[in-house]
Amino acid sequence: MSDEKEVKSVPGGCGPNFEISDLPEPPRDLNFKKLFAILGPAVIALGGTIGGGEWLVGPSLFVKWGLALLWITTISSTLQVFLNLEMTRYTLYTGEPITVGFMRLKPGKAFWGWLFTIVGFCERGLPGWILACATAVVAFGIGKIPGVADKGTVVIWGFILFVSCAVVISLGKTIERTLEWANWIMMIVVLGGLFLLDLYIVPASIWWEGIKGFVTFGYVPQGVDVLLLGALVGYSAYGGFGNNAITNWYRDKGYGMGAKIGYIPAAIGGKVIHVSPHGKVPMATEKNLYSWKGWWKLLDIDQFAVFWFGAMAGMFLPGILYVAVLPRGSSLPSWGIAASSASGLILKLGNFGWFLALFFGFWILYSTALSNVDLVTRQCTDMLWFASDRLRKISKEDIRKIYYFLLIVFVIWGGLFMNITLPLIIFAVSANIANFTMALSAVATIRLNRKFLPKEYRPALWREIVLILNLIFFGFFFLMFVVKVIIPKVF
């Protein structure tokens, strides 16, 4: 006899369609091999984390204004960890990604579905990150940092790399696992390589300046670019729609009740998987609460040891490298920004330094592109899967048909904006939109967890207070972006 049954009454939301089921047992007695197998969503997020914020925005600010601005990364990364944890709390309990959960709140699934779709396409669909990645490829081909005259070549390579991302995430058994492997390689090779390179090149005084910068709270230099400062806030760590997508990856990885919902398989190498459009929830039994603690322990390891530490190191290591090899107070080149460190490294290491800078720049930004292409498509797919019985019937219960249709739409959307303006400007606008997404998600998460989680699974009050701090911090910088950047341009 099945241990599952439909819940006949769920307070509020968009329908009484949860099922009751026991919480799966988490892996116990973890050794390195088991831990490596169960960790993953934070690694994918880390691949997106160590991207444009760390290789574009951070260096642009640090070279011009100093490493004391690293305090923003400290606050942003820490707040995002707690936002990730509290959003994933809902996913552990129901198996549903957080964006699907938001659709259960008033004013209804249509409002939240359209809102997050528009925000996702505007925040992650603008191709600043892939254009910046293309500048590294073009620099390698022409043997110099690209300038305005090379814009056409950069745009062409942007299209090629954008399409290649869609191809890569079509391979493997699950898309989540494919992204894991790509980002494990990135983390080990790039972070390890940058650490060794910094040890060799960066003076101890700059290492110490960077370390102090993490705790130089409140430092904001006069005349700093508000657009870039807001971008540093938004894309230190992951930022915005990317944080929400972590819950989708935890679902696909099988964390908590996600193991009973299903996952999105890849087009090539995957198979048809039944993905439940509605969540399943555990009763507050002694056995389930014991399992809950085990899953929460794994979440803490994944978020603090991988995501938080990686986010801090990911901003620090490129930052001190740029400051060490480029003149203080200089502005980085607009079209060649991803390759700008190469001009300094070539003086230190010759042609090998040139190659290293372009290699790091390409792989950091390409891994970001991979996760960004997936995360928007994935969340829109899950929202549609939840909202529309008709689409599930049309697709014959094969969620891949919706996912890959939306993937094509997303690639076309990004392509339309490929030639709109400078890579750094596109990226900075996207990052400031991420501040809005995080502020909104923090408030919605408090509402959602209070509405649907029984008291045994709810967060402590201090955790909700931290989410309010998310609203204040990210909301403030988004408001600054609107007041200082958007309104003057419109009016």
Secondary structure, DSSP 8 states (H G I E B T S, - for coil): --S-EE-S--SSTT-S--EE--------S--HHHHHHH--HHHHHHHHHSSHIIIIIHHHHHHHH-GGGGHHHHHHHHHHHHHHHHHHHHHHHHS--HHHHHTTSTT-HHHHHHHHHHHHHHHHSSTHHHHHHHHHHHHHHHTS---GGGHHHHHHHHHHHHHHHHHHTTBSSBHHHHHHHHHHHHIIIIIHHHHHHHHHHS-HHHHHHHHHHTT-TT---TT--HHHHHHHHHHSSS-THHHHHHHHHHHHHT-GGGGGT---B-SBS-------SS-EE----HHHHHHHHHHHHHHHIIIIIIIIHHHHHHHHHHHHHHHHHS-TT----SSSGGGHHHHHHHHHHTHHHHHHHHHHHHHHHHHHHHHHHHHHHHHHHHHHHHH-HHHHHHTTT-HHHHHHHHHHHHHHHHHHTTTSS-HHHHHHHHHHHHHHHHHHHHHHHHHHHHHHS-TTTS--HHHHHHHHHHHHHHHHHHHHHIIIIIHHHH-
